[in-house]
Amino acid sequence: MKIELVVPAAPDGARMRPLSARVNNLSGKVVGLWYNDWSNYYVFVSRINQLLTEQGTVSAVKKISGLPRRGILAPSDLDALANQVDTAIVGLGA
């Protein structure tokens, strides 16, 4: 499994990468929701969790925490994440 990571806070000189492909269907998928330390972000993530659970199409929703808030994840962290979920919501664009 390959995970492509796009980090808007990447260090200077970081190379551009294309966005990951969209997940076309969440049916039967395990969705990870990344809880970070941003103030009130838990409100957003809690609502997404509620919507996914109410729709009943996902297999499970897992809370992801303990990852760095910025920067590029270590390959071991990406591997661990990929082994736990099929797709993840890890940020909020403005």
C-alpha angles and dihedrals in degrees: 000000000000124000118194116204125202114192118189090194094055118145120266113282094030111149123244118252130190119252117263117260117267119256103244097199133020094194109134093356127133106232121202120210114200112220110200134174098262110129112261093359087120088067090060094044093046090054092049089049090051093049094048092047094046093051089056095208098111122080093222144338116225128195113232117200140149096058122126115272094227141012130047119315119240114254090246090056091049091049091049091050093048090052092055105044142027093217136357141208104217107160150015123239121213 
